[in-house]
């Protein structure tokens, strides 16, 4: 697409999803500073754990250094040992899968379905036929959209498998009226800088199992035993959240519903502004779920795709009248100082994980996740983006199809 000579780039960058701060956060950080509770104990941590657990609807929350920390300790709680197979969502960020490998497990990647872009229950059932000894499923709610949990839980129950819920992107989303972060045995959320609620970093493990929560608290503080001196009988980690970070998240939690409403308005404006183009927005089950709309994403119709070629680290495309492709749209956004992003590249296509098993619904030559990665992109979804800025972004996208 040629650069539009009459339009100037945004003077201030329009981000994909950046932190939205309000002021209360500083008060809680100041409280940590003034009381000198700057490390991994303090009122902010205690209040935050209760607040998030109550919001999500579980009995216990353990505040940790990151969502990855939570996932790692969830893998340990599930008893994954070297050589154990673990079923994992394929189209996700590597942090979902890396903890499986930390513990010596063998990830088996499960393809997506088109209705929610999440783990396909049919492919999951097929995976159990191929790997019947598997007892752990690591499930992601992609871009804040809940997976098909009724079907997945029924399959897990039938095979005696534990569900670890990676709800890093979906805090505040609901399925059948129940919050994500409460739908598995061990559940993980993230407060990374670009999430809907942020602490700049941080995460939390959520569970109804008191013994599991107590074990995570111990593991996350270097597994120090109850003794007058530093004594250790098992391996531990430096995974506890600091009271300072907890103060930021504590202040942010007052604004969760506000952030979700802003993200939903962004999604709906894109949906309306692009409705006559050969594209669709990232879908969700309107009968059973309500996303948190963390990222608004676009999927181009196959017939509307111009030629696009990607290697492991490069991309090229050829512009065609009436057609476009994700990389052309991303380039156009970049030229006007707006940030988009490709869809998560599926794990089975990642060089580090390409040797691990991958299961599809029917053995398609091109998997669903691969197809979505090829035809999809994440749009600027920052809740500080103005309506006027978003309308300009919509026009930039439309021009890519001219």
C-alpha positions as CSV (number, residue, x, y, z in Angstrom):
1,X,0.0,0.0,0.0
2,X,1.5,3.4,-0.9
3,X,2.1,5.9,2.0
4,X,-0.9,8.2,2.2
5,X,0.7,11.7,1.5
6,X,-2.1,13.6,3.1
7,X,-2.0,11.8,6.5
8,X,0.7,12.3,9.0
9,X,1.9,9.6,11.4
10,X,0.4,9.8,14.9
11,X,2.4,12.3,16.9
12,X,2.3,10.0,19.9
13,X,2.5,6.2,19.3
14,X,-0.6,4.2,19.5
15,X,0.4,1.0,21.3
16,X,-0.9,-2.5,21.1
17,X,-1.6,-2.6,24.8
18,X,0.3,-0.6,27.3
19,X,-0.2,0.0,31.1
20,X,-3.0,2.2,32.1
21,X,-2.3,3.8,35.4
22,X,-4.7,5.7,37.7
23,X,-3.0,7.0,40.8
24,X,-4.1,4.6,43.6
25,X,-1.2,2.4,42.7
26,X,1.2,5.1,44.0
27,X,-0.5,5.3,47.3
28,X,0.0,1.6,47.9
29,X,3.6,1.7,46.8
30,X,4.1,4.6,49.1
31,X,2.6,2.6,51.9
32,X,5.1,-0.2,51.3
33,X,7.9,2.4,51.3
34,X,6.8,4.2,54.4
35,X,6.3,1.0,56.4
36,X,9.6,-0.4,55.1
37,X,7.9,-3.6,53.8
38,X,9.7,-3.7,50.5
39,X,10.4,-7.4,50.1
40,X,8.2,-10.4,49.7
41,X,5.9,-9.9,52.8
42,X,3.5,-7.1,53.6
43,X,-0.1,-5.9,53.6
44,X,-0.2,-5.3,49.9
45,X,0.5,-8.9,49.2
46,X,-2.0,-10.2,51.8
47,X,-4.8,-7.9,50.6
48,X,-4.0,-8.6,46.9
49,X,-4.2,-12.4,47.3
50,X,-7.6,-12.1,49.0
51,X,-8.9,-9.6,46.5
52,X,-8.0,-11.6,43.4
53,X,-9.1,-14.9,44.9
54,X,-12.5,-13.4,45.8
55,X,-12.9,-11.7,42.4
56,X,-12.1,-14.9,40.5
57,X,-14.0,-17.1,42.8
58,X,-11.4,-19.5,44.3
59,X,-10.3,-20.1,47.9
60,X,-6.6,-19.3,47.6
61,X,-4.3,-17.0,45.7
62,X,-0.5,-17.0,45.9
63,X,1.2,-13.8,44.5
64,X,4.3,-14.7,42.5
65,X,7.0,-12.9,40.5
66,X,5.4,-13.7,37.1
67,X,2.7,-15.7,35.3
68,X,5.5,-18.0,34.2
69,X,6.4,-18.6,37.9
70,X,2.8,-19.6,38.5
71,X,2.8,-21.9,35.5
72,X,6.0,-23.6,36.6
73,X,4.8,-24.2,40.1
74,X,1.5,-25.5,38.7
75,X,3.4,-28.0,36.6
76,X,5.2,-29.1,39.8
77,X,1.9,-29.4,41.7
78,X,0.5,-31.6,38.9
79,X,3.4,-34.0,39.5
80,X,5.0,-33.7,36.0
81,X,8.2,-35.8,35.9
82,X,10.9,-36.2,33.3
83,X,9.5,-38.1,30.3
84,X,5.8,-37.4,31.1
85,X,3.7,-36.2,28.2
86,X,1.7,-33.0,28.8
87,X,-1.0,-31.7,26.4
88,X,-0.5,-28.0,25.6
89,X,-2.3,-25.4,23.6
90,X,-0.4,-25.0,20.4
91,X,-1.1,-21.3,19.5
92,X,0.3,-19.4,22.5
93,X,3.3,-17.6,23.9
94,X,6.3,-19.9,24.7
95,X,5.9,-19.1,28.4
96,X,2.9,-21.5,28.5
97,X,5.0,-24.4,27.4
98,X,8.5,-23.7,28.8
99,X,7.7,-24.7,32.4
100,X,6.7,-28.2,31.1
101,X,10.2,-28.6,29.8
102,X,11.7,-27.1,33.0
103,X,10.4,-30.2,34.7
104,X,11.5,-32.6,32.0
105,X,8.1,-33.1,30.6
106,X,7.3,-33.7,26.9
107,X,4.8,-31.2,25.5
108,X,2.3,-32.6,23.0
109,X,0.8,-29.7,21.1
110,X,-3.0,-29.7,20.5
111,X,-4.4,-27.8,17.5
112,X,-6.9,-24.9,17.7
113,X,-10.5,-24.7,16.6
114,X,-12.0,-21.7,14.6
115,X,-14.8,-20.9,17.0
116,X,-12.7,-19.5,19.8
117,X,-9.1,-19.9,18.5
118,X,-8.4,-22.1,21.5
119,X,-7.6,-25.8,22.1
120,X,-9.8,-28.0,19.9
121,X,-11.7,-30.6,22.1
122,X,-11.9,-33.0,19.1
123,X,-8.1,-32.9,18.7
124,X,-7.7,-33.3,22.5
125,X,-9.7,-36.4,22.5
126,X,-7.7,-37.7,19.6
127,X,-4.5,-37.0,21.5
128,X,-5.7,-39.1,24.4
129,X,-6.1,-42.0,22.0
130,X,-2.5,-41.5,20.9
131,X,-1.1,-40.8,24.4
132,X,-3.5,-42.4,26.9
133,X,-1.0,-42.1,29.8
134,X,-1.1,-38.3,29.8
135,X,-2.5,-36.8,33.0
136,X,-2.0,-33.1,32.6
137,X,-3.5,-30.5,30.2
138,X,-2.2,-26.9,30.0
139,X,-5.0,-24.8,28.5
140,X,-4.8,-21.2,27.3
141,X,-7.6,-18.6,26.9
142,X,-6.2,-16.9,23.9
143,X,-6.3,-13.1,23.7
144,X,-8.8,-13.1,26.6
145,X,-11.4,-15.4,25.0
146,X,-12.4,-18.5,27.0
147,X,-11.9,-21.9,25.6
148,X,-14.7,-24.5,25.2
149,X,-14.4,-25.6,28.8
150,X,-17.5,-27.8,29.1
151,X,-16.1,-30.2,26.4
152,X,-12.5,-30.0,27.6
153,X,-13.4,-30.6,31.2
154,X,-15.6,-33.6,30.2
155,X,-12.6,-35.1,28.3
156,X,-10.2,-34.4,31.2
157,X,-12.5,-36.0,33.7
158,X,-13.0,-39.0,31.5
159,X,-9.3,-39.6,31.3
160,X,-8.4,-38.6,34.9
161,X,-6.4,-35.6,33.8
162,X,-5.6,-32.4,35.7
163,X,-6.3,-29.1,33.9
164,X,-3.8,-26.2,34.4
165,X,-5.5,-23.1,33.3
166,X,-3.3,-20.4,31.7
167,X,-5.5,-17.4,32.2
168,X,-2.6,-14.9,31.8
169,X,-4.5,-13.0,29.1
170,X,-8.1,-13.5,30.3
171,X,-8.5,-12.0,33.8
172,X,-12.1,-10.9,34.1
173,X,-13.4,-13.0,31.3
174,X,-16.2,-15.5,32.1
175,X,-17.4,-18.9,30.9
176,X,-20.9,-20.0,31.9
177,X,-20.8,-17.1,34.4
178,X,-17.7,-18.4,36.1
179,X,-14.4,-16.4,36.0
180,X,-11.5,-17.7,34.0
181,X,-8.7,-18.4,36.6
182,X,-11.2,-20.7,38.4
183,X,-11.9,-23.3,35.7
184,X,-9.0,-25.7,36.3
185,X,-7.4,-27.5,39.3
186,X,-4.4,-25.0,39.2
187,X,-4.9,-21.7,37.6
188,X,-2.5,-19.0,36.6
189,X,-2.8,-15.3,35.8
190,X,-0.3,-12.6,34.8
191,X,0.2,-8.9,35.7
192,X,2.8,-8.3,33.0
193,X,3.1,-4.8,31.6
194,X,0.7,-5.3,28.7
195,X,-2.0,-7.2,30.5
196,X,-5.4,-5.8,31.3
197,X,-4.3,-5.3,34.9
198,X,-0.6,-4.8,35.5
199,X,2.0,-4.6,38.2
200,X,4.8,-4.1,35.6
201,X,5.5,-7.7,36.4
202,X,4.0,-10.4,38.6
203,X,1.5,-13.2,38.5
204,X,-0.6,-15.4,40.7
205,X,-1.5,-19.1,41.2
206,X,-5.2,-19.6,42.1
207,X,-6.7,-22.8,43.5
208,X,-9.3,-24.2,45.8
209,X,-6.7,-26.6,47.3
210,X,-5.2,-25.2,50.6
211,X,-2.4,-27.8,50.6
212,X,-1.4,-26.8,47.1
213,X,-1.4,-23.1,47.9
214,X,0.8,-23.7,51.0
215,X,3.2,-25.8,48.9
216,X,3.5,-23.0,46.4
217,X,4.1,-20.4,49.1
218,X,7.0,-22.5,50.4
219,X,8.5,-23.4,47.0
220,X,8.3,-19.7,45.9
221,X,10.4,-18.6,48.9
222,X,13.3,-21.0,48.3
223,X,11.5,-23.9,50.2
224,X,12.7,-22.7,53.6
225,X,11.7,-25.1,56.3
226,X,10.2,-24.1,59.6
227,X,13.4,-24.0,61.7
228,X,15.4,-21.4,63.7
229,X,18.0,-21.4,60.9
230,X,18.0,-21.7,57.1
231,X,17.1,-25.3,56.5
232,X,15.9,-26.8,53.2
233,X,14.7,-30.3,52.5
234,X,13.5,-29.7,48.9
235,X,14.3,-27.5,45.9
236,X,12.9,-24.0,46.0
237,X,12.7,-20.9,43.9
238,X,12.9,-17.1,44.3
239,X,9.4,-16.7,42.8
240,X,7.5,-14.6,45.4
241,X,6.0,-11.2,44.4
242,X,7.4,-8.2,46.2
243,X,5.2,-6.0,48.4
244,X,6.0,-3.1,46.1
245,X,4.7,-4.8,42.9
246,X,1.7,-6.0,44.9
247,X,0.9,-2.4,45.7
248,X,0.8,-1.5,42.0
249,X,-1.5,-4.5,41.2
250,X,-3.7,-3.7,44.3
251,X,-4.3,-0.2,43.0
252,X,-5.0,-1.6,39.5
253,X,-7.6,-4.1,40.6
254,X,-10.0,-1.2,41.4
255,X,-10.2,-0.6,37.6
256,X,-10.5,-4.1,36.2
257,X,-14.2,-3.7,35.0
258,X,-13.4,-0.3,33.6
259,X,-10.5,-1.7,31.6
260,X,-12.7,-4.5,30.3
261,X,-15.4,-2.1,29.2
262,X,-12.9,0.1,27.4
263,X,-11.4,-3.0,25.6
264,X,-14.9,-4.2,24.6
265,X,-15.7,-0.8,23.1
266,X,-12.5,-1.0,21.1
267,X,-13.4,-4.4,19.8
268,X,-16.9,-3.3,18.8
269,X,-15.7,-0.2,17.0
270,X,-13.3,-2.4,14.9
271,X,-16.2,-4.8,14.3
272,X,-18.4,-2.0,13.0
273,X,-15.8,-0.1,11.1
274,X,-14.5,-3.1,9.2
275,X,-17.7,-5.0,8.7
276,X,-17.8,-4.6,4.9
277,X,-14.3,-5.8,4.4
278,X,-13.4,-9.5,3.8
279,X,-12.3,-9.9,7.4
280,X,-13.6,-11.2,10.7
281,X,-12.7,-10.3,14.3
282,X,-11.4,-12.9,16.8
283,X,-14.5,-15.0,17.7
284,X,-16.0,-16.1,20.9
285,X,-18.9,-18.3,22.1
286,X,-21.6,-15.7,22.5
287,X,-23.9,-18.2,24.3
288,X,-21.4,-19.4,26.9
289,X,-18.7,-16.8,27.4
290,X,-17.8,-13.2,27.7
291,X,-14.2,-12.3,26.9
292,X,-12.2,-9.5,28.5
293,X,-11.4,-8.3,25.0
294,X,-7.7,-7.9,25.9
295,X,-6.6,-7.8,22.3
296,X,-8.8,-7.2,19.2
297,X,-7.6,-9.4,16.3
298,X,-8.4,-9.7,12.7
299,X,-8.6,-12.7,10.4
300,X,-8.5,-12.1,6.6
301,X,-10.7,-14.2,4.3
302,X,-8.6,-16.6,2.2
303,X,-9.9,-15.1,-1.0
304,X,-8.7,-11.6,0.2
305,X,-5.1,-12.7,0.9
306,X,-2.4,-11.2,-1.3
307,X,0.8,-13.2,-1.7
308,X,2.7,-13.4,1.6
309,X,5.8,-15.5,2.3
310,X,7.3,-16.0,5.7
311,X,10.5,-17.7,6.8
312,X,11.6,-18.3,10.5
313,X,12.7,-14.7,10.7
314,X,11.7,-12.7,7.6
315,X,8.5,-11.9,5.6
316,X,7.7,-10.5,2.2
317,X,4.4,-9.9,0.3
318,X,3.2,-8.5,-3.0
319,X,0.4,-5.9,-2.9
320,X,-2.6,-6.7,-5.0
321,X,-5.6,-4.5,-5.7
322,X,-8.6,-5.5,-3.6
323,X,-6.5,-7.8,-1.4
324,X,-4.1,-7.5,1.5
325,X,-2.3,-9.7,4.1
326,X,-1.4,-9.4,7.8
327,X,2.2,-8.2,7.1
328,X,1.0,-5.5,4.7
329,X,-1.4,-4.2,7.3
330,X,1.2,-4.4,10.1
331,X,3.7,-2.4,7.9
332,X,1.0,0.2,7.2
333,X,0.3,0.6,10.9
334,X,4.0,0.9,11.7
335,X,4.4,3.7,9.0
336,X,1.7,5.7,10.8
337,X,3.3,5.1,14.3
338,X,0.8,2.5,15.5
339,X,1.7,-0.9,16.9
340,X,0.1,-4.2,15.8
341,X,1.5,-7.7,16.1
342,X,1.3,-11.0,14.3
343,X,-0.8,-13.8,15.9
344,X,1.2,-16.1,18.2
345,X,3.2,-18.4,16.0
346,X,2.1,-21.9,16.9
347,X,4.5,-23.8,19.1
348,X,4.8,-26.8,16.7
349,X,6.3,-24.3,14.2
350,X,8.9,-22.9,16.6
351,X,12.4,-24.1,16.0
352,X,12.9,-25.0,19.7
353,X,9.7,-27.1,19.8
354,X,9.3,-28.4,16.2
355,X,10.5,-31.9,17.2
356,X,7.7,-32.5,19.7
357,X,4.4,-34.2,18.9
358,X,1.5,-32.2,17.4
359,X,-2.1,-33.4,17.1
360,X,-4.8,-32.0,14.9
361,X,-8.5,-32.8,14.6
362,X,-8.1,-34.8,11.4
363,X,-4.5,-34.6,10.3
364,X,-4.9,-31.5,8.1
365,X,-2.0,-30.6,5.9
366,X,-2.2,-27.0,7.3
367,X,-3.3,-26.9,10.9
368,X,-6.0,-24.5,12.2
369,X,-3.4,-22.6,14.3
370,X,-1.1,-22.3,11.3
371,X,-3.9,-21.0,9.2
372,X,-4.9,-18.4,11.8
373,X,-1.2,-17.4,12.2
374,X,-0.9,-16.9,8.4
375,X,-4.1,-14.9,8.0
376,X,-4.4,-13.1,11.3
377,X,-3.0,-10.2,13.2
378,X,-3.5,-8.3,16.5
379,X,-4.7,-4.7,16.1
380,X,-3.8,-1.7,18.3
381,X,-6.0,-2.3,21.4
382,X,-4.7,0.1,23.9
383,X,-7.5,1.4,26.1
384,X,-6.0,4.9,26.1
385,X,-6.4,5.1,22.3
386,X,-8.9,7.8,21.4
387,X,-12.0,7.2,19.2
388,X,-10.4,9.5,16.6
389,X,-7.2,7.5,16.6
390,X,-9.0,4.3,16.2
391,X,-11.1,5.6,13.4
392,X,-7.8,6.6,11.6
393,X,-6.5,3.1,12.2
394,X,-9.6,1.6,10.7
395,X,-9.2,3.9,7.6
396,X,-5.5,2.7,7.3
397,X,-6.7,-0.9,7.3
398,X,-9.4,-0.2,4.7
399,X,-6.8,1.5,2.4
400,X,-4.8,-1.7,2.5
401,X,-7.6,-3.4,0.5
402,X,-7.8,-0.7,-2.2
